[in-house]
Amino acid sequence: MNGSAELSIKHFVGAWRLMCAEAPGYAEQQANGIHCVFSGIPIAFFNIAVMTDSSVATETLSPAAQKACEWASKRGVPWLFVVTNEALAIDTDATKALDSCGMVPAMPLTGMIAQNVAAPAKVPAELELMRPQDDGRCSALVDVNGLAYDMDLDAAKEILGKKAFWSSHFPALGLADGTPACAAAVMMVDGYRYVALVATDPARQRRGYGELVMRHALALSARTHGDVPSTLHATEAGRPIYERMGYVPIASHTLFMEKRFLDGH
């Protein structure tokens, strides 16, 4: 595994620790080549276990995942198991190996990096870009993500819906005709600007709002920390947008989930 993939793994752990550490049910463990970071809230995205070994073979993957399942079972919340494809030994089939643990692929993510990203050049008259300054606006950031990903994220508001959480980070919200329409955030992880929570209300998509609000969040962070490189983990839908902005892939990850959570049990 190359150093770029290691950076992407490190930022998974670092970013999730920042997002989750203030949750009442926060728990963390590093063992068996896996780093677990759980908020304890009942949303899989906020509870992750990341394979951190630089080389993962079939004979080590399944036992390590089983240990993670045992640890996670005590928390009673849905969670995601992150496997970095560049770390897999030749002929290692992660999907086959993890099926024995009752886990299936949930989604791919691409680790990406950009050396610099310009601030938004022109913002449409109907869009107002702002930094949320109260709990209501911070909650709106969560709401926009819920709409974009068609998920109930209300439980995340106990963390991300509070102005106090964002005091040292850089959230950005876009209002279209006065209504929350897009959102993004930047957090500092190991000296890098880490981009998260980029989303646009489906009713307002395909207008460039997501890119504009993300550039605004990066510009806000640059005022304090300078134009240092930024990283992110992109969905398949978001990746082309980020590539257009100058981001390049550094790692490919597959997120697995226990079947019992997919089945609603």
DOVO-41982 format. One record per residue (C-alpha): x, y, z. Coordinates in Angstrom, 2 decimals, m for minus. Layout:
<nodes>
[[X, Y, Z]],
...
</nodes>
This chain:
<nodes>
[[0.00, 0.00, 0.00]],
[[1.38, 3.41, m0.96]],
[[1.65, 6.46, 1.26]],
[[m1.31, 8.17, m0.39]],
[[m3.62, 5.29, 0.51]],
[[m2.27, 5.38, 4.06]],
[[m3.15, 9.09, 4.20]],
[[m6.71, 8.35, 3.09]],
[[m7.07, 5.73, 5.82]],
[[m5.61, 8.06, 8.43]],
[[m8.08, 10.78, 7.48]],
[[m10.99, 8.37, 7.76]],
[[m10.06, 7.82, 11.39]],
[[m9.16, 11.44, 12.11]],
[[m12.25, 12.98, 10.54]],
[[m14.66, 10.53, 12.14]],
[[m13.04, 11.07, 15.51]],
[[m13.68, 14.81, 15.17]],
[[m17.30, 14.28, 14.08]],
[[m18.14, 11.69, 16.70]],
[[m16.04, 12.36, 19.80]],
[[m18.56, 14.66, 21.49]],
[[m21.42, 12.17, 21.25]],
[[m22.55, 10.78, 24.64]],
[[m22.11, 7.21, 23.43]],
[[m18.66, 7.71, 21.89]],
[[m16.36, 4.69, 21.92]],
[[m13.03, 4.01, 20.26]],
[[m10.76, 1.01, 19.98]],
[[m7.62, 0.14, 18.04]],
[[m6.82, m3.57, 17.87]],
[[m6.37, m6.45, 15.43]],
[[m5.41, m4.06, 12.63]],
[[m8.75, m2.24, 12.92]],
[[m9.50, 1.22, 14.28]],
[[m13.10, 1.58, 15.50]],
[[m14.65, 5.02, 15.93]],
[[m18.28, 4.90, 17.09]],
[[m20.52, 7.82, 17.98]],
[[m23.16, 5.48, 19.39]],
[[m25.97, 7.23, 17.50]],
[[m28.19, 4.92, 15.40]],
[[m26.86, 5.98, 12.00]],
[[m24.33, 3.69, 10.32]],
[[m22.36, 6.57, 8.78]],
[[m21.36, 7.78, 12.26]],
[[m19.98, 4.43, 13.43]],
[[m17.04, 3.02, 11.49]],
[[m14.37, 0.37, 11.79]],
[[m11.38, 0.94, 9.49]],
[[m8.85, m1.68, 8.43]],
[[m5.48, 0.03, 8.98]],
[[m2.94, m2.70, 8.11]],
[[m0.83, m2.00, 5.03]],
[[m1.31, m5.53, 3.71]],
[[m4.47, m7.55, 4.27]],
[[m4.75, m11.19, 3.22]],
[[m7.80, m13.45, 3.20]],
[[m6.60, m15.40, 6.22]],
[[m6.35, m12.22, 8.32]],
[[m9.33, m10.25, 7.00]],
[[m12.14, m12.52, 8.13]],
[[m10.88, m13.07, 11.72]],
[[m10.18, m9.35, 12.15]],
[[m13.64, m8.46, 10.86]],
[[m15.19, m10.98, 13.22]],
[[m13.44, m9.29, 16.15]],
[[m14.83, m5.95, 14.96]],
[[m18.32, m7.46, 14.76]],
[[m18.03, m8.71, 18.33]],
[[m16.91, m5.29, 19.57]],
[[m19.63, m3.50, 17.58]],
[[m22.36, m5.84, 18.79]],
[[m21.96, m4.41, 22.31]],
[[m22.87, m0.94, 20.97]],
[[m26.15, m2.00, 19.37]],
[[m26.00, 0.47, 16.47]],
[[m25.58, 0.06, 12.70]],
[[m22.03, 0.58, 11.52]],
[[m19.73, 0.42, 8.51]],
[[m16.58, m1.64, 7.98]],
[[m14.05, 0.15, 5.76]],
[[m11.69, m1.87, 3.56]],
[[m9.04, m0.14, 1.44]],
[[m8.62, m1.96, m1.84]],
[[m4.97, m0.94, m2.22]],
[[m4.19, m2.75, 1.05]],
[[m5.60, m6.08, m0.10]],
[[m3.04, m8.75, m0.95]],
[[m3.17, m10.22, m4.44]],
[[m6.09, m12.65, m4.93]],
[[m7.82, m11.43, m1.76]],
[[m11.58, m11.23, m2.34]],
[[m12.91, m9.00, 0.44]],
[[m16.55, m9.59, m0.45]],
[[m16.15, m13.35, m0.24]],
[[m14.06, m13.19, 2.94]],
[[m16.51, m10.90, 4.74]],
[[m19.59, m12.83, 3.71]],
[[m18.64, m15.38, 6.35]],
[[m19.02, m12.58, 8.92]],
[[m22.48, m11.72, 7.66]],
[[m21.26, m8.56, 5.89]],
[[m22.02, m7.28, 2.41]],
[[m20.74, m4.31, 0.36]],
[[m22.77, m1.17, 1.04]],
[[m21.00, 1.47, m1.05]],
[[m17.64, 2.48, m2.56]],
[[m15.81, 5.68, m1.63]],
[[m12.77, 7.23, m3.30]],
[[m10.13, 8.99, m1.24]],
[[m9.08, 12.19, m3.04]],
[[m6.71, 15.12, m2.57]],
[[m6.26, 18.60, m4.07]],
[[m3.31, 20.90, m3.51]],
[[m5.48, 24.00, m3.74]],
[[m9.05, 24.86, m4.68]],
[[m10.12, 28.36, m5.67]],
[[m12.91, 30.25, m3.93]],
[[m16.22, 30.49, m5.82]],
[[m15.87, 32.95, m8.69]],
[[m19.51, 33.82, m9.26]],
[[m22.50, 33.02, m7.07]],
[[m26.00, 33.15, m8.60]],
[[m28.15, 35.99, m7.29]],
[[m30.66, 33.58, m5.76]],
[[m27.98, 31.77, m3.68]],
[[m26.66, 33.20, m0.40]],
[[m23.58, 31.50, 1.02]],
[[m23.08, 31.78, 4.77]],
[[m21.33, 30.32, 7.79]],
[[m24.03, 29.01, 10.19]],
[[m24.02, 31.03, 13.40]],
[[m26.72, 29.34, 15.49]],
[[m28.16, 25.91, 16.26]],
[[m30.98, 26.37, 13.78]],
[[m28.68, 26.97, 10.83]],
[[m26.37, 24.13, 11.94]],
[[m29.37, 21.81, 12.08]],
[[m30.28, 22.96, 8.56]],
[[m26.87, 21.68, 7.38]],
[[m27.83, 18.24, 8.68]],
[[m31.30, 18.50, 7.11]],
[[m29.86, 19.22, 3.67]],
[[m27.65, 16.14, 3.94]],
[[m30.67, 14.07, 4.96]],
[[m32.59, 15.24, 1.90]],
[[m29.65, 14.64, m0.43]],
[[m29.00, 11.10, 0.77]],
[[m32.65, 10.27, 1.50]],
[[m31.81, 9.40, 5.11]],
[[m33.19, 10.33, 8.52]],
[[m30.24, 12.12, 10.11]],
[[m32.10, 13.75, 13.00]],
[[m30.10, 11.72, 15.53]],
[[m26.92, 13.38, 14.23]],
[[m28.21, 16.80, 15.29]],
[[m27.17, 16.11, 18.88]],
[[m23.63, 16.49, 17.53]],
[[m23.62, 18.39, 14.25]],
[[m26.72, 20.49, 14.87]],
[[m25.03, 22.55, 17.59]],
[[m23.17, 25.81, 17.06]],
[[m20.71, 24.77, 19.78]],
[[m19.54, 21.78, 17.74]],
[[m18.57, 23.98, 14.79]],
[[m16.67, 26.59, 16.80]],
[[m13.30, 25.31, 15.56]],
[[m14.49, 23.95, 12.19]],
[[m15.83, 25.56, 9.03]],
[[m19.42, 24.77, 8.07]],
[[m21.07, 26.46, 5.11]],
[[m24.73, 26.68, 4.18]],
[[m26.31, 27.92, 0.98]],
[[m29.76, 29.50, 0.97]],
[[m31.67, 29.60, m2.32]],
[[m34.42, 32.18, m2.16]],
[[m34.09, 32.05, 1.64]],
[[m34.40, 28.26, 1.93]],
[[m31.49, 25.92, 2.88]],
[[m30.43, 24.33, m0.39]],
[[m26.82, 23.15, m0.08]],
[[m24.21, 22.51, 2.58]],
[[m20.59, 21.56, 3.14]],
[[m18.02, 21.59, 5.92]],
[[m14.26, 21.61, 6.39]],
[[m12.42, 20.24, 9.42]],
[[m8.68, 20.29, 10.03]],
[[m7.24, 16.77, 10.13]],
[[m3.47, 16.39, 10.61]],
[[m2.79, 19.74, 8.98]],
[[m5.02, 19.07, 5.98]],
[[m8.43, 20.57, 5.25]],
[[m10.85, 17.66, 5.26]],
[[m14.09, 18.20, 3.33]],
[[m17.27, 16.54, 4.56]],
[[m21.06, 16.75, 4.50]],
[[m21.28, 18.11, 0.96]],
[[m24.90, 17.95, m0.12]],
[[m27.59, 19.65, m2.18]],
[[m31.34, 19.41, m1.81]],
[[m32.47, 17.18, m4.73]],
[[m34.95, 19.88, m5.76]],
[[m32.00, 22.25, m6.30]],
[[m29.45, 19.92, m7.87]],
[[m27.68, 20.36, m11.23]],
[[m27.18, 24.08, m10.65]],
[[m23.64, 23.93, m9.28]],
[[m24.75, 24.75, m5.73]],
[[m22.80, 21.90, m4.12]],
[[m19.54, 22.99, m5.70]],
[[m20.14, 26.63, m4.75]],
[[m20.88, 25.91, m1.08]],
[[m17.91, 23.55, m0.85]],
[[m15.59, 26.18, m2.30]],
[[m17.00, 28.63, 0.24]],
[[m16.23, 26.28, 3.14]],
[[m12.69, 25.84, 1.82]],
[[m12.29, 29.60, 1.52]],
[[m13.47, 30.07, 5.11]],
[[m10.91, 27.55, 6.35]],
[[m8.14, 29.10, 4.27]],
[[m8.57, 32.42, 6.09]],
[[m7.44, 30.71, 9.30]],
[[m5.20, 27.87, 8.14]],
[[m3.97, 28.99, 4.75]],
[[m4.47, 27.32, 1.39]],
[[m3.14, 23.95, 2.55]],
[[m4.09, 20.74, 0.66]],
[[m7.55, 19.31, 1.17]],
[[m8.78, 15.72, 1.21]],
[[m12.15, 13.99, 1.09]],
[[m13.88, 10.67, 0.53]],
[[m16.11, 10.85, m2.53]],
[[m19.23, 8.94, m3.44]],
[[m19.54, 7.78, m7.03]],
[[m21.99, 10.62, m7.69]],
[[m19.69, 13.26, m6.25]],
[[m16.41, 12.08, m7.73]],
[[m16.78, 13.72, m11.20]],
[[m17.53, 17.07, m9.55]],
[[m14.46, 16.84, m7.33]],
[[m12.27, 15.83, m10.27]],
[[m13.45, 18.93, m12.12]],
[[m12.38, 20.99, m9.12]],
[[m8.86, 19.54, m9.25]],
[[m9.07, 16.58, m6.86]],
[[m7.21, 13.39, m7.79]],
[[m7.81, 9.86, m6.43]],
[[m5.39, 8.49, m3.85]],
[[m7.26, 5.38, m2.64]],
[[m10.37, 3.32, m3.23]],
[[m12.40, 2.04, m0.29]],
[[m15.34, m0.33, 0.04]],
[[m17.75, 0.12, 2.93]],
[[m19.36, m3.07, 4.20]],
[[m22.38, m3.46, 6.46]],
[[m23.79, m6.34, 8.43]],
[[m26.75, m7.93, 6.60]],
[[m28.89, m7.73, 9.70]],
[[m28.87, m3.93, 9.51]],
[[m29.65, m3.88, 5.80]],
[[m32.58, m6.19, 6.48]],
[[m33.89, m3.79, 9.12]],
[[m33.37, m6.13, 12.04]],
</nodes>
